[in-house]
Amino acid sequence: MIYLLEDDESIRELVCYSLNKTGLSAIGFETPKAFWRALSEKLPELILLDVMLPEEDGISVLTKLRLMPQTEKIPVIMLTVKSSEFDKVKALDRGADDYITKPFGVMELIARVKAVLRRSQTVSTDSEGIVYKAGGLTVNIPSRTVTADGVKVALTFKEFELISFLFSHRGNVLSRDKILREVWSYDFDGENRTVDVHVRTLRQKLGKYANIIETVRGAGYKISGEPEN
């Protein structure tokens, strides 16, 4: 089940109709109040969240979702007219897993929804028992946790996927296109800052270990140093 919180009726109906036609199950909500009520009764697999809403804005809703144990791991994709890099960084830093600006293509939306769902549904079966270490930084795949000097680093679903992917290919330079295909499971023609924005917010959260993610100019990103398994 996918929940869509969107106050624009035409967009809400179009998105729900399109998702349902592709075999996904989607329900739309006009107000945060209705959304919270439904959430208390049944948890969805994924949430599509508008930013500009009545009662409370989408960033506030997102923040609450990430603070609640029962919803902190549910993937959230933002749908918004706010297209500045600042707005994207803010949403990603608060815990969004993807960010789609309006107007958007329905086919792209569906592809990105399916990509996030695939990753969230299969991650628990992959890489059992693997723990990566680099100095005081530890990436534990089975528990889906990252710690820095023993202190847990709060990451979003996609941030954890990104750092896990980089560590699993340590020593190799990974292009933005490859990261986008493997972590987000879709190709994108044209300018896309998704990877760069996620790397930036991930580095901020890693603090003194930010430089473990090295930028290779003109090529992509890699894990620097020689982390241990």
Phi and psi restraints in degrees (value plus and minus 20) as a CYANA .aco file:
   2 ILE   PHI    -133.9   -93.9
   2 ILE   PSI     112.0   152.0
   3 TYR   PHI    -122.6   -82.6
   3 TYR   PSI     113.8   153.8
   4 LEU   PHI    -138.8   -98.8
   4 LEU   PSI      99.8   139.8
   5 LEU   PHI    -125.2   -85.2
   5 LEU   PSI      84.2   124.2
   6 GLU   PHI    -170.6  -130.6
   6 GLU   PSI     103.6   143.6
   7 ASP   PHI    -104.3   -64.3
   7 ASP   PSI     -34.3     5.7
   8 ASP   PHI    -101.7   -61.7
   8 ASP   PSI      93.0   133.0
   9 GLU   PHI     -80.5   -40.5
   9 GLU   PSI     -61.8   -21.8
  10 SER   PHI     -84.3   -44.3
  10 SER   PSI     -62.3   -22.3
  11 ILE   PHI     -87.6   -47.6
  11 ILE   PSI     -62.7   -22.7
  12 ARG   PHI     -79.4   -39.4
  12 ARG   PSI     -65.9   -25.9
  13 GLU   PHI     -88.2   -48.2
  13 GLU   PSI     -59.8   -19.8
  14 LEU   PHI     -84.1   -44.1
  14 LEU   PSI     -66.8   -26.8
  15 VAL   PHI     -85.4   -45.4
  15 VAL   PSI     -66.4   -26.4
  16 CYS   PHI     -83.8   -43.8
  16 CYS   PSI     -62.8   -22.8
  17 TYR   PHI     -81.0   -41.0
  17 TYR   PSI     -66.1   -26.1
  18 SER   PHI     -84.9   -44.9
  18 SER   PSI     -63.1   -23.1
  19 LEU   PHI     -86.1   -46.1
  19 LEU   PSI     -62.2   -22.2
  20 ASN   PHI     -85.9   -45.9
  20 ASN   PSI     -54.3   -14.3
  21 LYS   PHI     -88.4   -48.4
  21 LYS   PSI     -45.0    -5.0
  22 THR   PHI    -110.4   -70.4
  22 THR   PSI     -15.0    25.0
  23 GLY   PHI      77.9   117.9
  23 GLY   PSI     -21.8    18.2
  24 LEU   PHI    -109.6   -69.6
  24 LEU   PSI     135.4   175.4
  25 SER   PHI    -126.5   -86.5
  25 SER   PSI     100.7   140.7
  26 ALA   PHI    -153.4  -113.4
  26 ALA   PSI     121.7   161.7
  27 ILE   PHI    -148.7  -108.7
  27 ILE   PSI     115.9   155.9
  28 GLY   PHI    -125.5   -85.5
  28 GLY   PSI     128.7   168.7
  29 PHE   PHI    -151.3  -111.3
  29 PHE   PSI     117.0   157.0
  30 GLU   PHI    -103.8   -63.8
  30 GLU   PSI     -52.3   -12.3
  31 THR   PHI    -147.6  -107.6
  31 THR   PSI     132.9   172.9
  32 PRO   PHI     -77.6   -37.6
  32 PRO   PSI     -54.5   -14.5
  33 LYS   PHI     -79.8   -39.8
  33 LYS   PSI     -66.3   -26.3
  34 ALA   PHI     -86.5   -46.5
  34 ALA   PSI     -57.1   -17.1
  35 PHE   PHI     -83.5   -43.5
  35 PHE   PSI     -68.1   -28.1
  36 TRP   PHI     -83.3   -43.3
  36 TRP   PSI     -56.3   -16.3
  37 ARG   PHI     -82.7   -42.7
  37 ARG   PSI     -66.0   -26.0
  38 ALA   PHI     -85.6   -45.6
  38 ALA   PSI     -56.7   -16.7
  39 LEU   PHI     -84.9   -44.9
  39 LEU   PSI     -52.9   -12.9
  40 SER   PHI     -91.1   -51.1
  40 SER   PSI     -39.5     0.5
  41 GLU   PHI    -116.1   -76.1
  41 GLU   PSI     -56.3   -16.3
  42 LYS   PHI    -174.3  -134.3
  42 LYS   PSI     115.9   155.9
  43 LEU   PHI    -110.3   -70.3
  43 LEU   PSI     116.7   156.7
  44 PRO   PHI    -106.6   -66.6
  44 PRO   PSI     151.1   191.1
  45 GLU   PHI    -104.2   -64.2
  45 GLU   PSI     -46.0    -6.0
  46 LEU   PHI    -177.0  -137.0
  46 LEU   PSI     130.1   170.1
  47 ILE   PHI    -144.5  -104.5
  47 ILE   PSI     109.6   149.6
  48 LEU   PHI    -121.6   -81.6
  48 LEU   PSI     105.5   145.5
  49 LEU   PHI    -151.4  -111.4
  49 LEU   PSI     100.9   140.9
  50 ASP   PHI     -95.6   -55.6
  50 ASP   PSI     137.4   177.4
  51 VAL   PHI    -112.5   -72.5
  51 VAL   PSI     -68.9   -28.9
  52 MET   PHI    -109.3   -69.3
  52 MET   PSI      83.3   123.3
  53 LEU   PHI    -151.4  -111.4
  53 LEU   PSI     138.5   178.5
  54 PRO   PHI     -94.6   -54.6
  54 PRO   PSI     140.5   180.5
  55 GLU   PHI      55.4    95.4
  55 GLU   PSI     -77.4   -37.4
  56 GLU   PHI    -175.5  -135.5
  56 GLU   PSI     128.1   168.1
  57 ASP   PHI     -97.8   -57.8
  57 ASP   PSI     143.4   183.4
  58 GLY   PHI     -82.7   -42.7
  58 GLY   PSI     -52.2   -12.2
  59 ILE   PHI     -85.2   -45.2
  59 ILE   PSI     -58.3   -18.3
  60 SER   PHI     -84.7   -44.7
  60 SER   PSI     -62.1   -22.1
  61 VAL   PHI     -81.7   -41.7
  61 VAL   PSI     -65.2   -25.2
  62 LEU   PHI     -80.2   -40.2
  62 LEU   PSI     -64.1   -24.1
  63 THR   PHI     -79.4   -39.4
  63 THR   PSI     -63.6   -23.6
  64 LYS   PHI     -84.6   -44.6
  64 LYS   PSI     -60.7   -20.7
  65 LEU   PHI     -80.1   -40.1
  65 LEU   PSI     -60.1   -20.1
  66 ARG   PHI     -96.4   -56.4
  66 ARG   PSI     -35.9     4.1
  67 LEU   PHI    -110.8   -70.8
  67 LEU   PSI     -34.7     5.3
  68 MET   PHI    -113.0   -73.0
  68 MET   PSI     103.4   143.4
  69 PRO   PHI     -73.7   -33.7
  69 PRO   PSI     -56.7   -16.7
  70 GLN   PHI     -95.8   -55.8
  70 GLN   PSI     -35.7     4.3
  71 THR   PHI    -142.5  -102.5
  71 THR   PSI     -23.3    16.7
  72 GLU   PHI     -82.8   -42.8
  72 GLU   PSI     -44.6    -4.6
  73 LYS   PHI    -120.6   -80.6
  73 LYS   PSI     -23.2    16.8
  74 ILE   PHI     -90.8   -50.8
  74 ILE   PSI     104.4   144.4
  75 PRO   PHI     -81.0   -41.0
  75 PRO   PSI     119.3   159.3
  76 VAL   PHI    -148.3  -108.3
  76 VAL   PSI     107.1   147.1
  77 ILE   PHI    -132.6   -92.6
  77 ILE   PSI     105.9   145.9
  78 MET   PHI    -105.0   -65.0
  78 MET   PSI     118.4   158.4
  79 LEU   PHI    -141.0  -101.0
  79 LEU   PSI      95.9   135.9
  80 THR   PHI    -177.6  -137.6
  80 THR   PSI     135.9   175.9
  81 VAL   PHI    -101.4   -61.4
  81 VAL   PSI     -32.5     7.5
  82 LYS   PHI     -96.3   -56.3
  82 LYS   PSI      93.0   133.0
  83 SER   PHI    -133.7   -93.7
  83 SER   PSI     -16.7    23.3
  84 SER   PHI     -91.8   -51.8
  84 SER   PSI     134.9   174.9
  85 GLU   PHI     -82.7   -42.7
  85 GLU   PSI     -54.1   -14.1
  86 PHE   PHI     -80.5   -40.5
  86 PHE   PSI     -65.0   -25.0
  87 ASP   PHI     -85.2   -45.2
  87 ASP   PSI     -59.0   -19.0
  88 LYS   PHI     -85.3   -45.3
  88 LYS   PSI     -66.0   -26.0
  89 VAL   PHI     -81.0   -41.0
  89 VAL   PSI     -61.7   -21.7
  90 LYS   PHI     -80.7   -40.7
  90 LYS   PSI     -66.0   -26.0
  91 ALA   PHI     -86.8   -46.8
  91 ALA   PSI     -64.4   -24.4
  92 LEU   PHI     -85.5   -45.5
  92 LEU   PSI     -57.2   -17.2
  93 ASP   PHI     -87.8   -47.8
  93 ASP   PSI     -49.9    -9.9
  94 ARG   PHI    -101.5   -61.5
  94 ARG   PSI     -27.5    12.5
  95 GLY   PHI     102.7   142.7
  95 GLY   PSI     -14.3    25.7
  96 ALA   PHI     -88.2   -48.2
  96 ALA   PSI     125.6   165.6
  97 ASP   PHI    -115.9   -75.9
  97 ASP   PSI     -39.9     0.1
  98 ASP   PHI    -178.6  -138.6
  98 ASP   PSI     144.6   184.6
  99 TYR   PHI    -163.7  -123.7
  99 TYR   PSI      95.3   135.3
 100 ILE   PHI    -138.6   -98.6
 100 ILE   PSI     105.6   145.6
 101 THR   PHI    -111.8   -71.8
 101 THR   PSI     127.0   167.0
 102 LYS   PHI    -108.5   -68.5
 102 LYS   PSI     125.9   165.9
 103 PRO   PHI     -94.7   -54.7
 103 PRO   PSI     127.2   167.2
 104 PHE   PHI    -145.8  -105.8
 104 PHE   PSI     138.3   178.3
 105 GLY   PHI    -103.5   -63.5
 105 GLY   PSI     115.8   155.8
 106 VAL   PHI     -80.9   -40.9
 106 VAL   PSI     -60.1   -20.1
 107 MET   PHI     -85.5   -45.5
 107 MET   PSI     -58.9   -18.9
 108 GLU   PHI     -85.8   -45.8
 108 GLU   PSI     -62.4   -22.4
 109 LEU   PHI     -78.1   -38.1
 109 LEU   PSI     -67.9   -27.9
 110 ILE   PHI     -81.9   -41.9
 110 ILE   PSI     -62.0   -22.0
 111 ALA   PHI     -82.6   -42.6
 111 ALA   PSI     -61.1   -21.1
 112 ARG   PHI     -94.0   -54.0
 112 ARG   PSI     -54.0   -14.0
 113 VAL   PHI     -83.2   -43.2
 113 VAL   PSI     -67.5   -27.5
 114 LYS   PHI     -83.6   -43.6
 114 LYS   PSI     -56.9   -16.9
 115 ALA   PHI     -83.7   -43.7
 115 ALA   PSI     -65.7   -25.7
 116 VAL   PHI     -84.5   -44.5
 116 VAL   PSI     -61.5   -21.5
 117 LEU   PHI     -83.2   -43.2
 117 LEU   PSI     -62.2   -22.2
 118 ARG   PHI     -80.7   -40.7
 118 ARG   PSI     -64.9   -24.9
 119 ARG   PHI     -85.5   -45.5
 119 ARG   PSI     -61.8   -21.8
 120 SER   PHI     -90.8   -50.8
 120 SER   PSI     -48.7    -8.7
 121 GLN   PHI    -105.1   -65.1
 121 GLN   PSI     -43.2    -3.2
 122 THR   PHI    -125.8   -85.8
 122 THR   PSI     -32.3     7.7
 123 VAL   PHI     -81.7   -41.7
 123 VAL   PSI     -54.0   -14.0
 124 SER   PHI     -89.4   -49.4
 124 SER   PSI     -38.4     1.6
 125 THR   PHI    -116.5   -76.5
 125 THR   PSI     -25.5    14.5
 126 ASP   PHI    -119.1   -79.1
 126 ASP   PSI     129.5   169.5
 127 SER   PHI      33.7    73.7
 127 SER   PSI      25.5    65.5
 128 GLU   PHI     -82.3   -42.3
 128 GLU   PSI     114.1   154.1
 129 GLY   PHI      61.6   101.6
 129 GLY   PSI     -21.6    18.4
 130 ILE   PHI    -105.4   -65.4
 130 ILE   PSI     111.6   151.6
 131 VAL   PHI    -151.6  -111.6
 131 VAL   PSI     104.9   144.9
 132 TYR   PHI    -122.8   -82.8
 132 TYR   PSI     122.7   162.7
 133 LYS   PHI    -154.9  -114.9
 133 LYS   PSI     123.1   163.1
 134 ALA   PHI    -166.7  -126.7
 134 ALA   PSI      80.9   120.9
 135 GLY   PHI      43.3    83.3
 135 GLY   PSI    -146.1  -106.1
 136 GLY   PHI    -110.1   -70.1
 136 GLY   PSI     -12.5    27.5
 137 LEU   PHI    -119.4   -79.4
 137 LEU   PSI     110.7   150.7
 138 THR   PHI    -148.6  -108.6
 138 THR   PSI     110.4   150.4
 139 VAL   PHI    -135.0   -95.0
 139 VAL   PSI      88.4   128.4
 140 ASN   PHI    -121.2   -81.2
 140 ASN   PSI      89.1   129.1
 141 ILE   PHI     -88.4   -48.4
 141 ILE   PSI     -68.3   -28.3
 142 PRO   PHI     -79.1   -39.1
 142 PRO   PSI     -60.6   -20.6
 143 SER   PHI    -112.0   -72.0
 143 SER   PSI     -23.9    16.1
 144 ARG   PHI      33.3    73.3
 144 ARG   PSI      28.2    68.2
 145 THR   PHI    -148.2  -108.2
 145 THR   PSI     131.2   171.2
 146 VAL   PHI    -146.4  -106.4
 146 VAL   PSI     111.0   151.0
 147 THR   PHI    -145.2  -105.2
 147 THR   PSI     125.7   165.7
 148 ALA   PHI    -141.1  -101.1
 148 ALA   PSI      93.6   133.6
 149 ASP   PHI      33.8    73.8
 149 ASP   PSI      18.5    58.5
 150 GLY   PHI      66.0   106.0
 150 GLY   PSI     -25.5    14.5
 151 VAL   PHI    -120.4   -80.4
 151 VAL   PSI     108.4   148.4
 152 LYS   PHI     -85.4   -45.4
 152 LYS   PSI     114.0   154.0
 153 VAL   PHI    -119.2   -79.2
 153 VAL   PSI     100.8   140.8
 154 ALA   PHI     -97.7   -57.7
 154 ALA   PSI      89.9   129.9
 155 LEU   PHI    -137.7   -97.7
 155 LEU   PSI     132.4   172.4
 156 THR   PHI     -97.7   -57.7
 156 THR   PSI     150.8   190.8
 157 PHE   PHI     -75.4   -35.4
 157 PHE   PSI     -69.1   -29.1
 158 LYS   PHI     -90.5   -50.5
 158 LYS   PSI     -54.5   -14.5
 159 GLU   PHI     -83.4   -43.4
 159 GLU   PSI     -60.2   -20.2
 160 PHE   PHI     -86.8   -46.8
 160 PHE   PSI     -61.4   -21.4
 161 GLU   PHI     -79.7   -39.7
 161 GLU   PSI     -60.2   -20.2
 162 LEU   PHI     -86.3   -46.3
 162 LEU   PSI     -69.8   -29.8
 163 ILE   PHI     -87.7   -47.7
 163 ILE   PSI     -53.3   -13.3
 164 SER   PHI     -85.3   -45.3
 164 SER   PSI     -62.2   -22.2
 165 PHE   PHI     -84.9   -44.9
 165 PHE   PSI     -62.2   -22.2
 166 LEU   PHI     -83.7   -43.7
 166 LEU   PSI     -64.0   -24.0
 167 PHE   PHI     -86.4   -46.4
 167 PHE   PSI     -56.1   -16.1
 168 SER   PHI     -88.4   -48.4
 168 SER   PSI     -35.6     4.4
 169 HIS   PHI    -140.2  -100.2
 169 HIS   PSI      13.7    53.7
 170 ARG   PHI     -77.2   -37.2
 170 ARG   PSI     122.2   162.2
 171 GLY   PHI      70.8   110.8
 171 GLY   PSI     -35.1     4.9
 172 ASN   PHI    -127.6   -87.6
 172 ASN   PSI     122.4   162.4
 173 VAL   PHI    -105.3   -65.3
 173 VAL   PSI     106.0   146.0
 174 LEU   PHI    -128.9   -88.9
 174 LEU   PSI     103.2   143.2
 175 SER   PHI     -90.3   -50.3
 175 SER   PSI     139.2   179.2
 176 ARG   PHI     -80.8   -40.8
 176 ARG   PSI     -59.1   -19.1
 177 ASP   PHI     -83.6   -43.6
 177 ASP   PSI     -61.1   -21.1
 178 LYS   PHI     -86.1   -46.1
 178 LYS   PSI     -63.1   -23.1
 179 ILE   PHI     -81.7   -41.7
 179 ILE   PSI     -63.0   -23.0
 180 LEU   PHI     -82.0   -42.0
 180 LEU   PSI     -62.0   -22.0
 181 ARG   PHI     -87.8   -47.8
 181 ARG   PSI     -63.1   -23.1
 182 GLU   PHI    -103.2   -63.2
 182 GLU   PSI     -58.0   -18.0
 183 VAL   PHI    -108.4   -68.4
 183 VAL   PSI     -58.3   -18.3
 184 TRP   PHI    -120.1   -80.1
 184 TRP   PSI     -32.0     8.0
 185 SER   PHI      41.8    81.8
 185 SER   PSI      12.9    52.9
 186 TYR   PHI    -172.2  -132.2
 186 TYR   PSI     135.4   175.4
 187 ASP   PHI    -118.3   -78.3
 187 ASP   PSI     131.1   171.1
 188 PHE   PHI    -157.5  -117.5
 188 PHE   PSI     103.4   143.4
 189 ASP   PHI    -109.5   -69.5
 189 ASP   PSI     104.1   144.1
 190 GLY   PHI      90.4   130.4
 190 GLY   PSI    -190.3  -150.3
 191 GLU   PHI     -92.7   -52.7
 191 GLU   PSI     110.3   150.3
 192 ASN   PHI    -165.5  -125.5
 192 ASN   PSI     101.7   141.7
 193 ARG   PHI    -121.4   -81.4
 193 ARG   PSI      -9.5    30.5
 194 THR   PHI     -73.1   -33.1
 194 THR   PSI     -70.8   -30.8
 195 VAL   PHI     -83.3   -43.3
 195 VAL   PSI     -67.3   -27.3
 196 ASP   PHI     -80.8   -40.8
 196 ASP   PSI     -62.0   -22.0
 197 VAL   PHI     -85.9   -45.9
 197 VAL   PSI     -61.8   -21.8
 198 HIS   PHI     -86.0   -46.0
 198 HIS   PSI     -59.7   -19.7
 199 VAL   PHI     -82.1   -42.1
 199 VAL   PSI     -62.2   -22.2
 200 ARG   PHI     -81.8   -41.8
 200 ARG   PSI     -68.2   -28.2
 201 THR   PHI     -88.8   -48.8
 201 THR   PSI     -54.7   -14.7
 202 LEU   PHI     -83.9   -43.9
 202 LEU   PSI     -63.6   -23.6
 203 ARG   PHI     -81.3   -41.3
 203 ARG   PSI     -61.1   -21.1
 204 GLN   PHI     -78.8   -38.8
 204 GLN   PSI     -60.5   -20.5
 205 LYS   PHI     -94.3   -54.3
 205 LYS   PSI     -46.5    -6.5
 206 LEU   PHI     -99.1   -59.1
 206 LEU   PSI     -30.4     9.6
 207 GLY   PHI      39.3    79.3
 207 GLY   PSI    -143.0  -103.0
 208 LYS   PHI     -87.3   -47.3
 208 LYS   PSI     -31.7     8.3
 209 TYR   PHI    -118.0   -78.0
 209 TYR   PSI      -7.0    33.0
 210 ALA   PHI     -77.2   -37.2
 210 ALA   PSI     -57.5   -17.5
 211 ASN   PHI     -93.7   -53.7
 211 ASN   PSI     -22.9    17.1
 212 ILE   PHI     -82.3   -42.3
 212 ILE   PSI     -47.1    -7.1
 213 ILE   PHI    -114.3   -74.3
 213 ILE   PSI      86.5   126.5
 214 GLU   PHI    -115.2   -75.2
 214 GLU   PSI     114.8   154.8
 215 THR   PHI    -108.9   -68.9
 215 THR   PSI     103.4   143.4
 216 VAL   PHI    -123.5   -83.5
 216 VAL   PSI      86.4   126.4
 217 ARG   PHI     -74.3   -34.3
 217 ARG   PSI     108.1   148.1
 218 GLY   PHI      57.4    97.4
 218 GLY   PSI     -20.5    19.5
 219 ALA   PHI    -144.2  -104.2
 219 ALA   PSI     -68.2   -28.2
 220 GLY   PHI     131.7   171.7
 220 GLY   PSI    -155.9  -115.9
 221 TYR   PHI    -152.8  -112.8
 221 TYR   PSI     136.7   176.7
 222 LYS   PHI    -174.1  -134.1
 222 LYS   PSI     141.8   181.8
 223 ILE   PHI    -104.0   -64.0
 223 ILE   PSI     104.2   144.2
 224 SER   PHI    -104.3   -64.3
 224 SER   PSI     141.9   181.9
 225 GLY   PHI      57.0    97.0
 225 GLY   PSI    -186.3  -146.3
 226 GLU   PHI    -144.7  -104.7
 226 GLU   PSI      55.5    95.5
 227 PRO   PHI     -81.9   -41.9
 227 PRO   PSI     134.4   174.4
 228 GLU   PHI    -124.0   -84.0
 228 GLU   PSI     132.7   172.7
